[in-house]
Amino acid sequence: MLKGYGNEGHDSAHPDYGNVGERMGGAADLKTLTDNAHQYNTEVGVHINAQETYPEAKAFNDDFIDGPGSKGWGWLDQAYTIDKIKDLASGTRAKRLDELKTAAPGLAFIYLDVWYQDQWESDRIAEQLMDRGWRVSTEFGTAVPNYSTWQHWATDKNYGGTESKGINSDALRFISNHQKDSWVLNWPEAGGTADHPLLGGFELAGFEGWQSDKNFDNFIKMTFDTNLPTKFLQKYYVTNWETTDGDPTKTNLEKEIKLQDPSNGDQVVVARKADSRERTIKLNGNVILDGSQYLIPWVKQDFKHKTEDAKKLYHWNLKGGTSTWTLPDSLKEAKEVTMYQLTDQGRKDKQTLTVKDGQITIKAEAATPYIIVATDDAEVKKQDWESDGHVYDTGFNAGTVDDAYTEITGDEKAVTVDRTNQTGAARNLSSGDYYLRVDSPAKKTSVSRTISNLEPGKDYVAEVYVENDSDKKSDA
């Protein structure tokens, strides 16, 4: 989700939806981003505001707002609330949304910020978004409940307060668990209804600056430890929800939940272990998750066509160690399968696992993701760190300067690319970020890369972020 795609960035010139920020690359670069994202099975959406307008917006005028006293959020300038019924009825909102569709045809969803309106107005704006081919997502925990597929406050522990964390209806989750991330997240430490030991819940963890998030390794841990099992269960319809007797205000009563894929009859059973919050997940009778370790078959599923057999499986073991798993029917006849460790550089450390009686045994490092495939796939590694940019790999994400783009003079051994490794789950710790390091060179040393693809007559800005921990002078 692009939070500051428009005008001069975040909360700038709302609600000029089609005004894609030129300093960020404009509509052409946004199209390049969405086109390339689709190659990685990634959807791109943008953050818009239909509640407030800023004075710098072309849409702003005295008749557009609720009045001079209708102050909203104050960011670069003071915002004023929009006369939303007039904006809807006059067609001006629809026109601006059409301008966005023209400027950014590859968008998959819209994030509707600070939307407070009632159900009737919420349904109308949702219809406008969906009519243009966009999925709806929102900020507040219960905003646009009929159509929103993701609510920020419902999925972010650290934001919005404990009493604004989403929809807490078991009945609605029974019906729509496969459709949305709108439920109160699984957060038993907070008490109340934030306790979902069986179905779990999607939890937000970022690493690109939101609320000081920069802990990439924690993002990866959250993805595989929490979100991947949650997303697996959302590939199925809930068909049965069994509880135990007790007071639901004091403890969670979930006992067993059954799910099914109607396209091929696959059956999933999620059950709590005795006297424990830990769970097991079975697929067609075989255990695929036991506590904090799993071997989960992954399939493409759209609830419209028959689901194909899994061609890959994900393995995770929070504590590490050796475990044995039964393969799905589609892989039981294989004599061997291939396993790779998943990293931010691609697949690595290829292993061949022998299949015996339809089972494989895996020895895994703690909190490390793996993928298992039936075929002898080549190791998938990230090669292109430029994508028509002006400087190759500006963030040193390749993890090396041993490439054709970098020139080093002087003490080459002193020049490395390091990876931050602060330990812990706190969002403001830096773990997993690459940076260039020049450590105590024995002689004058320089590192350079060529700036390319510049056009005559255009202005450019180059920024270099440097930290000098020595008392020696350094030049950029």
C-alpha positions as CSV (number, residue, x, y, z in Angstrom):
1,M,0.0,0.0,0.0
2,L,1.4,3.3,-1.1
3,K,0.7,5.8,1.7
4,G,2.0,9.0,0.0
5,Y,1.6,8.4,-3.8
6,G,-0.1,11.8,-4.5
7,N,1.1,15.4,-5.0
8,E,3.9,16.1,-2.5
9,G,3.4,12.9,-0.5
10,H,1.4,11.7,2.5
11,D,-1.8,13.6,3.2
12,S,-1.0,16.1,0.5
13,A,-3.7,17.6,-1.8
14,H,-6.4,15.3,-0.8
15,P,-8.7,14.4,-2.5
16,D,-7.1,15.0,-6.0
17,Y,-6.9,11.2,-6.5
18,G,-5.5,11.4,-10.1
19,N,-2.6,13.7,-9.1
20,V,0.2,11.2,-8.9
21,G,3.3,12.8,-7.3
22,E,5.8,13.9,-9.9
23,R,8.7,13.8,-7.4
24,M,7.9,10.1,-6.8
25,G,8.1,9.5,-10.6
26,G,4.6,10.4,-11.6
27,A,2.0,8.1,-13.3
28,A,4.6,6.5,-15.6
29,D,6.7,5.2,-12.7
30,L,3.6,4.1,-10.8
31,K,2.6,2.0,-13.8
32,T,6.1,0.5,-13.9
33,L,5.8,-0.4,-10.2
34,T,2.4,-2.1,-10.6
35,D,3.4,-3.9,-13.7
36,N,6.6,-5.3,-12.0
37,A,4.7,-6.1,-8.8
38,H,2.3,-8.4,-10.7
39,Q,5.3,-10.4,-11.8
40,Y,6.0,-11.2,-8.1
41,N,2.3,-12.0,-7.4
42,T,2.0,-8.7,-5.5
43,E,-1.0,-6.3,-5.5
44,V,-0.5,-2.6,-5.2
45,G,-3.0,-0.1,-3.7
46,V,-3.0,3.5,-2.7
47,H,-4.1,5.5,0.4
48,I,-6.9,8.0,-0.3
49,N,-9.1,10.3,1.8
50,A,-12.8,11.0,1.0
51,Q,-13.4,12.5,4.4
52,E,-11.1,15.5,4.3
53,T,-9.6,18.0,1.9
54,Y,-6.5,20.2,2.0
55,P,-6.4,23.8,0.7
56,E,-3.7,22.9,-1.9
57,A,-6.0,20.5,-3.6
58,K,-7.6,21.5,-6.9
59,A,-10.9,20.1,-5.6
60,F,-10.9,22.5,-2.6
61,N,-13.4,25.3,-2.5
62,D,-15.8,26.9,0.0
63,D,-18.8,24.9,-1.3
64,F,-16.9,21.6,-1.1
65,I,-16.4,21.6,2.7
66,D,-18.8,21.4,5.6
67,G,-17.8,24.9,6.6
68,P,-14.9,27.0,7.9
69,G,-15.2,25.4,11.3
70,S,-15.1,21.8,10.0
71,K,-11.4,21.2,10.8
72,G,-10.0,17.8,10.3
73,W,-6.4,16.5,10.5
74,G,-3.6,19.1,10.4
75,W,-0.7,17.8,8.4
76,L,1.2,20.0,6.0
77,D,-1.8,22.3,6.0
78,Q,-5.1,22.3,8.0
79,A,-7.6,19.9,6.5
80,Y,-11.4,20.5,6.4
81,T,-14.1,17.9,6.3
82,I,-15.8,17.3,2.9
83,D,-19.6,17.6,2.4
84,K,-19.7,14.0,1.5
85,I,-23.3,13.7,0.5
86,K,-22.9,16.5,-2.0
87,D,-19.6,15.0,-3.2
88,L,-21.5,11.7,-3.8
89,A,-24.7,13.2,-5.3
90,S,-23.0,15.7,-7.6
91,G,-20.7,13.1,-9.2
92,T,-17.5,15.0,-8.3
93,R,-16.1,12.1,-6.2
94,A,-16.8,9.7,-9.1
95,K,-15.0,12.0,-11.5
96,R,-11.9,12.1,-9.3
97,L,-12.0,8.3,-8.9
98,D,-12.1,8.0,-12.7
99,E,-9.0,10.2,-12.9
100,L,-7.2,7.9,-10.6
101,K,-8.3,4.9,-12.6
102,T,-6.9,6.6,-15.7
103,A,-3.6,7.6,-14.1
104,A,-3.0,4.2,-12.3
105,P,-4.8,1.4,-14.2
106,G,-2.9,-1.3,-12.5
107,L,-4.1,-0.7,-8.9
108,A,-5.7,-3.6,-7.1
109,F,-7.2,-2.0,-4.0
110,I,-7.9,1.3,-2.3
111,Y,-7.2,2.1,1.3
112,L,-9.9,4.5,2.5
113,D,-8.4,6.6,5.3
114,V,-10.4,8.2,8.2
115,W,-13.8,7.2,7.0
116,Y,-16.4,7.8,9.8
117,Q,-19.7,7.6,7.9
118,D,-22.8,5.4,8.5
119,Q,-23.6,2.2,6.6
120,W,-25.6,3.8,3.8
121,E,-22.8,6.2,2.9
122,S,-20.2,3.4,3.4
123,D,-22.0,1.1,1.0
124,R,-22.2,3.9,-1.6
125,I,-18.5,4.7,-1.6
126,A,-17.6,1.0,-1.5
127,E,-19.8,0.5,-4.6
128,Q,-17.9,3.3,-6.3
129,L,-14.5,1.7,-5.6
130,M,-15.6,-1.8,-6.5
131,D,-17.3,-0.6,-9.8
132,R,-13.8,0.5,-10.9
133,G,-12.3,-2.9,-10.1
134,W,-10.7,-2.0,-6.7
135,R,-10.9,-4.1,-3.5
136,V,-11.8,-2.0,-0.5
137,S,-9.7,-1.6,2.7
138,T,-10.1,0.9,5.5
139,E,-8.5,2.4,8.6
140,F,-10.9,1.9,11.5
141,G,-11.6,-1.5,13.0
142,T,-15.3,-1.6,12.0
143,A,-15.4,0.9,9.0
144,V,-17.2,-0.2,5.8
145,P,-18.0,-3.6,7.4
146,N,-20.0,-4.9,4.5
147,Y,-17.2,-4.6,2.0
148,S,-13.8,-3.8,3.5
149,T,-11.4,-6.8,3.3
150,W,-8.7,-5.3,5.6
151,Q,-8.9,-2.9,8.5
152,H,-5.7,-1.3,9.7
153,W,-6.7,-1.0,13.4
154,A,-7.9,-4.6,13.4
155,T,-4.5,-5.9,12.4
156,D,-2.1,-3.5,14.2
157,K,-1.5,-4.1,17.9
158,N,0.3,-0.9,18.4
159,Y,-2.3,1.4,16.8
160,G,-5.8,2.6,17.4
161,G,-6.4,1.4,21.0
162,T,-7.5,-2.0,22.4
163,E,-11.2,-1.2,22.1
164,S,-11.1,-0.5,18.3
165,K,-9.6,-3.7,17.0
166,G,-12.2,-4.9,14.6
167,I,-15.3,-7.1,14.4
168,N,-15.7,-9.5,17.3
169,S,-18.7,-11.5,16.1
170,D,-18.1,-15.3,15.9
171,A,-21.2,-15.5,13.7
172,L,-19.9,-13.1,11.1
173,R,-16.5,-14.7,11.2
174,F,-18.1,-18.1,10.6
175,I,-19.6,-16.7,7.4
176,S,-16.8,-14.5,6.1
177,N,-13.5,-15.7,7.6
178,H,-12.3,-16.5,4.1
179,Q,-13.1,-13.1,2.8
180,K,-11.4,-10.5,5.0
181,D,-9.0,-9.4,7.7
182,S,-11.5,-7.5,9.7
183,W,-11.6,-9.6,12.9
184,V,-10.2,-8.7,16.3
185,L,-6.6,-10.0,16.0
186,N,-5.3,-12.9,18.1
187,W,-3.9,-11.0,21.1
188,P,-4.7,-12.9,24.3
189,E,-2.4,-10.6,26.4
190,A,-4.9,-7.8,25.8
191,G,-7.8,-9.8,27.2
192,G,-11.4,-9.6,26.1
193,T,-12.3,-10.9,22.7
194,A,-8.8,-10.6,21.3
195,D,-8.3,-14.3,21.7
196,H,-8.5,-16.6,18.7
197,P,-6.4,-19.7,19.3
198,L,-7.9,-21.7,16.4
199,L,-8.4,-19.4,13.4
200,G,-5.7,-17.0,14.5
201,G,-5.6,-13.7,12.7
202,F,-3.5,-11.5,10.4
203,E,-1.1,-9.3,12.2
204,L,0.6,-6.2,10.7
205,A,4.4,-5.9,11.0
206,G,6.2,-3.5,8.8
207,F,9.8,-2.6,8.1
208,E,9.7,0.6,6.0
209,G,9.2,3.3,8.5
210,W,5.5,3.3,9.6
211,Q,5.5,4.1,13.3
212,S,9.3,3.7,13.3
213,D,9.0,0.1,11.9
214,K,12.4,-1.0,10.6
215,N,12.6,-4.6,11.9
216,F,12.6,-6.7,8.7
217,D,13.5,-9.9,10.5
218,N,10.5,-9.5,12.8
219,F,8.4,-9.0,9.7
220,I,9.6,-12.3,8.3
221,K,9.0,-14.0,11.6
222,M,5.4,-12.6,11.7
223,T,4.8,-13.7,8.2
224,F,5.7,-17.3,8.7
225,D,4.8,-17.8,12.4
226,T,1.4,-16.0,12.4
227,N,0.2,-14.9,9.0
228,L,0.9,-17.9,6.8
229,P,-1.2,-20.3,8.9
230,T,-3.9,-17.7,9.1
231,K,-3.9,-17.3,5.3
232,F,-4.0,-21.0,4.8
233,L,-7.2,-21.4,6.9
234,Q,-8.7,-18.5,4.9
235,K,-8.5,-20.6,1.8
236,Y,-11.4,-22.7,3.1
237,Y,-15.0,-22.1,4.1
238,V,-15.8,-22.6,7.8
239,T,-18.5,-25.3,8.1
240,N,-18.6,-26.2,11.8
241,W,-17.6,-24.3,15.0
242,E,-17.6,-26.3,18.3
243,T,-17.1,-24.7,21.7
244,T,-16.9,-25.9,25.2
245,D,-19.0,-24.8,28.2
246,G,-17.9,-21.8,30.2
247,D,-18.0,-18.1,30.5
248,P,-16.8,-16.5,27.2
249,T,-16.0,-13.2,29.0
250,K,-13.4,-15.0,31.1
251,T,-11.8,-17.4,28.7
252,N,-11.8,-18.5,25.1
253,L,-14.2,-21.5,24.5
254,E,-13.1,-22.6,21.1
255,K,-12.6,-26.3,20.8
256,E,-12.7,-27.4,17.2
257,I,-13.4,-25.7,13.9
258,K,-13.9,-27.6,10.6
259,L,-13.4,-26.0,7.2
260,Q,-13.8,-27.2,3.6
261,D,-12.8,-26.4,0.0
262,P,-16.1,-27.0,-1.9
263,S,-14.3,-27.2,-5.2
264,N,-12.4,-30.4,-4.5
265,G,-13.8,-31.6,-1.1
266,D,-10.6,-31.0,0.9
267,Q,-11.3,-31.1,4.6
268,V,-9.5,-29.1,7.3
269,V,-9.8,-29.6,11.1
270,V,-8.4,-27.1,13.6
271,A,-8.4,-28.3,17.2
272,R,-7.0,-27.2,20.5
273,K,-4.7,-29.5,22.4
274,A,-5.9,-30.6,25.9
275,D,-5.6,-27.8,28.5
276,S,-3.6,-25.7,26.1
277,R,-3.9,-22.7,23.7
278,E,-1.8,-24.6,21.2
279,R,-3.5,-26.1,18.2
280,T,-3.2,-28.8,15.6
281,I,-4.3,-28.4,12.0
282,K,-5.2,-31.5,9.9
283,L,-5.7,-31.5,6.1
284,N,-7.6,-34.6,4.9
285,G,-6.7,-36.4,8.1
286,N,-2.9,-35.6,8.0
287,V,-1.4,-33.2,10.6
288,I,0.1,-30.2,8.8
289,L,0.6,-27.9,11.9
290,D,1.4,-28.9,15.4
291,G,1.9,-26.0,17.8
292,S,4.6,-23.7,16.4
293,Q,5.8,-26.0,13.6
294,Y,4.2,-26.9,10.3
295,L,4.5,-28.3,6.8
296,I,1.7,-26.5,4.9
297,P,0.8,-27.3,1.3
298,W,0.2,-24.0,-0.6
299,V,-2.3,-23.7,-3.4
300,K,-3.8,-21.0,-5.6
301,Q,-7.5,-20.8,-4.7
302,D,-10.2,-18.4,-6.0
303,F,-13.4,-20.2,-4.9
304,K,-14.5,-20.1,-8.6
305,H,-12.5,-23.0,-10.2
306,K,-11.4,-26.4,-8.9
307,T,-8.4,-26.0,-6.7
308,E,-5.3,-27.6,-8.2
309,D,-2.9,-29.9,-6.2
310,A,-0.2,-28.2,-4.2
311,K,3.1,-27.8,-6.0
312,K,5.0,-26.4,-3.0
313,L,4.9,-26.7,0.8
314,Y,6.2,-24.3,3.4
315,H,8.0,-25.5,6.5
316,W,8.5,-23.5,9.7
317,N,9.7,-24.7,13.1
318,L,9.9,-21.9,15.7
319,K,12.1,-23.7,18.1
320,G,14.0,-25.7,15.4
321,G,14.8,-29.4,15.4
322,T,13.8,-32.6,13.5
323,S,10.2,-33.4,12.6
324,T,8.4,-35.9,10.4
325,W,5.5,-35.1,8.1
326,T,3.1,-36.8,5.8
327,L,3.0,-35.4,2.3
328,P,-0.2,-34.6,0.5
329,D,-1.5,-37.2,-2.0
330,S,-0.1,-35.3,-4.9
331,L,3.5,-35.9,-3.7
332,K,3.3,-39.2,-1.9
333,E,4.5,-41.2,-4.9
334,A,7.6,-39.1,-5.3
335,K,10.9,-40.8,-4.4
336,E,12.4,-37.5,-3.2
337,V,11.6,-33.8,-2.9
338,T,13.8,-30.7,-2.8
339,M,14.0,-28.3,0.1
340,Y,15.5,-24.7,0.1
341,Q,15.9,-22.2,2.9
342,L,14.1,-18.9,2.0
343,T,16.1,-15.7,2.4
344,D,15.9,-12.1,1.3
345,Q,18.4,-13.1,-1.4
346,G,16.3,-15.9,-2.7
347,R,16.4,-19.7,-2.2
348,K,19.6,-21.2,-0.9
349,D,21.1,-24.3,0.8
350,K,19.5,-26.9,-1.4
351,Q,18.7,-30.2,0.2
352,T,17.3,-33.5,-1.2
353,L,14.8,-35.2,1.1
354,T,14.0,-38.9,0.7
355,V,10.3,-39.8,0.7
356,K,9.6,-43.0,2.7
357,D,6.1,-44.3,3.0
358,G,4.7,-41.0,1.9
359,Q,6.6,-39.1,4.6
360,I,9.7,-36.8,4.9
361,T,11.8,-35.9,7.8
362,I,13.1,-32.3,8.1
363,K,15.9,-30.9,10.2
364,A,15.3,-27.2,10.5
365,E,17.0,-24.2,12.1
366,A,14.9,-22.2,14.6
367,A,12.5,-19.6,13.2
368,T,13.7,-20.2,9.6
369,P,11.4,-20.5,6.6
370,Y,11.8,-23.3,4.1
371,I,10.1,-24.3,0.9
372,I,9.7,-27.9,-0.4
373,V,9.1,-28.6,-4.0
374,A,8.6,-31.8,-6.0
375,T,10.8,-30.9,-8.9
376,D,14.5,-30.1,-9.0
377,D,13.9,-26.3,-9.3
378,A,16.9,-24.0,-9.8
379,E,17.8,-21.8,-6.8
380,V,15.8,-18.7,-7.3
381,K,18.0,-15.7,-6.6
382,K,17.3,-12.0,-6.9
383,Q,19.6,-10.6,-9.7
384,D,18.1,-7.3,-10.8
385,W,18.6,-4.6,-8.2
386,E,18.2,-1.7,-10.6
387,S,14.9,-1.8,-12.6
388,D,15.9,1.2,-14.8
389,G,17.0,3.3,-11.9
390,H,19.8,5.8,-12.0
391,V,22.1,4.0,-9.6
392,Y,22.4,0.3,-9.2
393,D,21.2,-1.2,-5.8
394,T,21.0,2.1,-3.9
395,G,20.2,0.2,-0.6
396,F,23.0,-2.4,-1.1
397,N,20.3,-5.1,-0.8
398,A,22.3,-7.5,-2.8
399,G,24.5,-7.9,0.3
400,T,27.7,-7.4,-1.7
401,V,29.9,-5.0,-3.6
402,D,31.4,-7.8,-5.6
403,D,29.6,-6.7,-8.8
404,A,30.2,-5.0,-12.1
405,Y,28.7,-1.7,-10.9
406,T,30.9,-0.9,-8.0
407,E,34.5,0.5,-8.2
408,I,36.7,0.4,-5.1
409,T,40.1,2.0,-4.8
410,G,42.4,1.7,-1.9
411,D,41.9,-0.9,0.8
412,E,39.3,-3.2,-0.8
413,K,39.3,-5.6,2.2
414,A,38.0,-2.8,4.4
415,V,34.8,-2.4,2.3
416,T,31.9,-4.7,3.0
417,V,28.1,-4.8,3.0
418,D,26.8,-5.6,6.5
419,R,23.3,-6.5,7.7
420,T,21.8,-5.0,10.8
421,N,21.1,-7.6,13.5
422,Q,19.6,-6.0,16.6
423,T,17.7,-8.8,18.4
424,G,14.2,-8.7,19.6
425,A,10.7,-8.2,18.2
426,A,10.4,-4.4,18.9
427,R,9.3,-2.6,15.8
428,N,11.9,0.1,16.1
429,L,14.9,-2.2,16.2
430,S,17.0,-2.4,13.1
431,S,17.4,-6.0,11.9
432,G,17.7,-7.1,8.3
433,D,18.8,-3.8,6.7
434,Y,21.8,-3.8,4.5
435,Y,24.4,-1.0,4.5
436,L,27.8,-0.2,3.1
437,R,30.6,-0.3,5.6
438,V,34.2,1.0,5.3
439,D,36.0,-0.3,8.4
440,S,39.4,1.2,9.4
441,P,40.9,1.2,5.9
442,A,44.7,1.0,5.9
443,K,44.9,3.7,3.2
444,K,42.7,6.2,1.5
445,T,39.7,4.3,0.1
446,S,36.8,5.2,-2.2
447,V,33.7,3.4,-3.3
448,S,31.8,4.6,-6.3
449,R,28.9,3.7,-8.6
450,T,28.0,5.3,-11.9
451,I,24.9,7.5,-12.2
452,S,23.1,6.5,-15.5
453,N,20.0,7.2,-17.6
454,L,20.1,11.0,-17.0
455,E,18.2,13.2,-19.5
456,P,19.6,16.5,-20.7
457,G,17.8,19.6,-19.2
458,K,16.3,17.8,-16.3
459,D,17.0,18.6,-12.6
460,Y,18.0,15.7,-10.3
461,V,18.7,15.4,-6.6
462,A,21.2,12.9,-5.2
463,E,21.2,12.0,-1.5
464,V,23.8,9.9,0.4
465,Y,23.3,9.0,4.1
466,V,26.6,8.7,6.0
467,E,27.5,7.9,9.6
468,N,31.1,8.5,10.5
469,D,32.0,6.8,13.8
470,S,35.7,7.8,13.6
471,D,37.5,11.1,14.1
472,K,38.8,10.9,10.4
473,K,37.4,13.1,7.7
474,S,35.3,11.4,5.0
475,D,34.0,13.0,1.7
476,A,30.9,12.1,-0.2
